């Protein structure tokens, strides 16, 4: 058992030495991971924004086009709710 452990331990150390990353490579990999996380965050924000438009305004796409399809009293309600949030 101990001989097997020593053999695998030495092999693991050899592999670790071969795969050692430089500081520059580590920063490149870290930047790539951060970029992927940023892209996924952007997709999540877009999905939540579209879902909010669909639920509140009953449409998706450009806000100006959605507002053009709403009745005047609905546009007034949306505007007044925006004014209420500023207070």
Backbone as CSV, one residue per row, in Angstrom:
resi,resn,N_x,N_y,N_z,CA_x,CA_y,CA_z,C_x,C_y,C_z
1,UNK,0.825,-1.194,0.000,0.000,0.000,0.000,0.873,1.263,0.000
2,UNK,1.881,1.280,0.855,2.734,2.461,0.929,3.548,2.640,-0.346
3,UNK,3.997,1.567,-0.938,4.769,1.649,-2.176,3.902,2.214,-3.303
4,UNK,2.662,1.779,-3.346,1.738,2.283,-4.358,1.499,3.786,-4.161
5,UNK,1.320,4.189,-2.915,1.106,5.599,-2.613,2.327,6.430,-3.012
6,UNK,3.519,5.946,-2.696,4.729,6.673,-3.043,4.902,6.777,-4.549
7,UNK,4.577,5.709,-5.260,4.700,5.722,-6.715,3.749,6.756,-7.327
8,UNK,2.495,6.745,-6.886,1.509,7.687,-7.433,1.795,9.120,-6.990
9,UNK,2.321,9.274,-5.790,2.648,10.598,-5.295,3.761,11.216,-6.115
10,UNK,4.780,10.430,-6.429,5.889,10.924,-7.246,5.407,11.248,-8.663
11,UNK,4.540,10.409,-9.195,3.992,10.663,-10.532,3.150,11.934,-10.536
12,UNK,2.372,12.162,-9.492,1.558,13.379,-9.391,2.445,14.623,-9.328
13,UNK,3.568,14.533,-8.619,4.485,15.670,-8.552,5.127,15.952,-9.912
14,UNK,5.456,14.906,-10.649,6.036,15.082,-11.987,5.031,15.757,-12.915
15,UNK,3.793,15.315,-12.873,2.743,15.913,-13.724,2.516,17.366,-13.322
16,UNK,2.524,17.663,-12.018,2.333,19.034,-11.559,3.440,19.944,-12.075
17,UNK,4.664,19.459,-12.063,5.779,20.263,-12.560,5.665,20.537,-14.054
18,UNK,5.145,19.578,-14.800,4.984,19.778,-16.250,3.868,20.763,-16.571
19,UNK,2.843,20.808,-15.745,1.671,21.653,-16.016,1.708,22.984,-15.274
20,UNK,2.834,23.349,-14.768,2.938,24.593,-14.008,2.628,25.790,-14.916
21,UNK,1.744,26.652,-14.454,1.346,27.828,-15.223,2.193,29.028,-14.833
22,UNK,2.533,29.815,-15.820,3.215,31.068,-15.511,2.177,32.081,-15.037
23,UNK,2.637,33.175,-14.514,1.727,34.208,-14.030,0.912,34.800,-15.184
24,UNK,1.550,34.959,-16.330,0.847,35.510,-17.493,-0.258,34.575,-17.964
25,UNK,0.039,33.270,-18.004,-0.982,32.305,-18.424,-2.143,32.286,-17.433
26,UNK,-1.833,32.365,-16.160,-2.881,32.396,-15.147,-3.784,33.610,-15.332
27,UNK,-3.191,34.774,-15.611,-3.992,35.984,-15.810,-4.829,35.902,-17.082
28,UNK,-4.310,35.269,-18.120,-5.103,35.093,-19.340,-6.302,34.184,-19.083
29,UNK,-6.078,33.103,-18.377,-7.186,32.199,-18.057,-8.197,32.899,-17.151
30,UNK,-7.707,33.632,-16.170,-8.596,34.373,-15.275,-9.419,35.407,-16.046
31,UNK,-8.783,36.104,-16.995,-9.513,37.072,-17.827,-10.577,36.402,-18.681
32,UNK,-10.263,35.225,-19.208,-11.254,34.497,-20.012,-12.443,34.081,-19.164
33,UNK,-12.188,33.608,-17.961,-13.280,33.206,-17.062,-14.146,34.414,-16.705
34,UNK,-13.522,35.535,-16.411,-14.275,36.749,-16.089,-15.090,37.218,-17.291
35,UNK,-14.535,37.088,-18.495,-15.278,37.457,-19.696,-16.501,36.581,-19.914
36,UNK,-16.362,35.289,-19.671,-17.504,34.383,-19.813,-18.576,34.718,-18.778
37,UNK,-18.162,34.997,-17.551,-19.129,35.377,-16.513,-19.836,36.681,-16.895
38,UNK,-19.097,37.638,-17.449,-19.710,38.888,-17.897,-20.717,38.666,-19.022
39,UNK,-20.379,37.785,-19.961,-21.305,37.481,-21.052,-22.572,36.811,-20.553
40,UNK,-22.436,35.889,-19.610,-23.618,35.231,-19.046,-24.478,36.210,-18.255
41,UNK,-23.834,37.146,-17.572,-24.580,38.182,-16.851,-25.355,39.058,-17.816
42,UNK,-24.744,39.384,-18.943,-25.418,40.186,-19.970,-26.641,39.453,-20.508
43,UNK,-26.499,38.160,-20.769,-27.640,37.383,-21.255,-28.756,37.317,-20.220
44,UNK,-28.392,37.150,-18.953,-29.403,37.106,-17.892,-30.127,38.446,-17.780
45,UNK,-29.391,39.552,-17.863,-30.017,40.878,-17.797,-30.987,41.079,-18.964
46,UNK,-30.567,40.670,-20.163,-31.423,40.813,-21.334,-32.698,39.989,-21.174
47,UNK,-32.564,38.760,-20.668,-33.735,37.900,-20.493,-34.700,38.479,-19.469
48,UNK,-34.179,38.998,-18.373,-35.042,39.591,-17.348,-35.706,40.857,-17.887
49,UNK,-34.977,41.644,-18.668,-35.541,42.855,-19.256,-36.681,42.526,-20.217
50,UNK,-36.470,41.536,-21.062,-37.526,41.130,-21.996,-38.729,40.555,-21.259
51,UNK,-38.480,39.769,-20.215,-39.582,39.195,-19.437,-40.388,40.296,-18.755
52,UNK,-39.707,41.294,-18.237,-40.395,42.417,-17.598,-41.253,43.175,-18.606
53,UNK,-40.715,43.419,-19.798,-41.507,44.101,-20.832,-42.729,43.284,-21.203
54,UNK,-42.545,41.972,-21.323,-43.658,41.113,-21.719,-44.731,41.061,-20.638
55,UNK,-44.320,41.006,-19.372,-45.293,40.913,-18.282,-45.994,42.239,-18.011
56,UNK,-45.249,43.339,-18.006,-45.838,44.633,-17.642,-46.486,45.319,-18.838
57,UNK,-45.829,45.297,-19.986,-46.332,46.039,-21.142,-47.008,45.150,-22.183
58,UNK,-47.046,43.861,-21.960,-47.682,42.892,-22.867,-47.088,42.938,-24.264
59,UNK,-45.783,43.054,-24.362,-45.121,43.053,-25.663,-43.629,42.949,-25.487
60,UNK,-42.944,42.701,-26.604,-41.482,42.651,-26.535,-40.931,43.463,-27.700
61,UNK,-39.695,43.889,-27.570,-39.068,44.694,-28.612,-38.748,46.086,-28.099
62,UNK,-38.793,47.046,-28.997,-38.465,48.427,-28.663,-39.571,49.041,-27.816
63,UNK,-39.195,49.798,-26.799,-40.192,50.401,-25.909,-41.080,51.405,-26.634
64,UNK,-40.520,52.114,-27.609,-41.331,53.062,-28.374,-42.422,52.372,-29.175
65,UNK,-42.098,51.238,-29.780,-43.106,50.482,-30.523,-44.182,49.916,-29.598
66,UNK,-43.771,49.460,-28.435,-44.751,48.938,-27.482,-45.660,50.061,-27.001
67,UNK,-45.096,51.223,-26.715,-45.896,52.357,-26.247,-46.875,52.821,-27.318
68,UNK,-46.508,52.698,-28.575,-47.413,53.111,-29.654,-48.643,52.210,-29.723
69,UNK,-48.524,50.971,-29.286,-49.663,50.051,-29.324,-50.560,50.177,-28.097
70,UNK,-50.086,50.860,-27.057,-50.882,51.000,-25.839,-51.916,52.104,-25.996
71,UNK,-52.987,51.970,-25.239,-54.003,53.020,-25.197,-53.434,54.219,-24.436
72,UNK,-53.950,55.427,-24.721,-53.409,56.615,-24.037,-53.469,56.535,-22.517
73,UNK,-54.549,55.984,-21.965,-54.643,55.900,-20.505,-53.583,54.951,-19.937
74,UNK,-53.198,53.922,-20.718,-52.160,53.007,-20.254,-50.791,53.699,-20.255
75,UNK,-50.545,54.511,-21.272,-49.286,55.256,-21.304,-49.205,56.237,-20.147
76,UNK,-50.324,56.846,-19.808,-50.379,57.773,-18.691,-50.098,57.054,-17.372
77,UNK,-50.651,55.853,-17.210,-50.406,55.077,-15.995,-48.939,54.711,-15.855
78,UNK,-48.339,54.317,-16.949,-46.920,53.951,-16.901,-46.081,55.169,-16.568
79,UNK,-46.409,56.306,-17.156,-45.656,57.531,-16.887,-45.801,57.945,-15.426
80,UNK,-47.005,57.862,-14.895,-47.235,58.265,-13.507,-46.505,57.321,-12.552
81,UNK,-46.429,56.045,-12.865,-45.713,55.122,-11.986,-44.218,55.428,-12.011
82,UNK,-43.693,55.919,-13.140,-42.296,56.322,-13.189,-42.056,57.574,-12.340
83,UNK,-43.018,58.515,-12.380,-42.889,59.716,-11.552,-42.927,59.360,-10.068
84,UNK,-43.738,58.382,-9.703,-43.861,57.977,-8.316,-42.529,57.416,-7.790
85,UNK,-41.775,56.712,-8.640,-40.518,56.130,-8.196,-39.453,57.188,-7.939
86,UNK,-39.555,58.334,-8.570,-38.545,59.393,-8.400,-38.661,60.097,-7.051
87,UNK,-39.832,60.008,-6.454,-40.066,60.716,-5.186,-39.385,60.032,-4.034
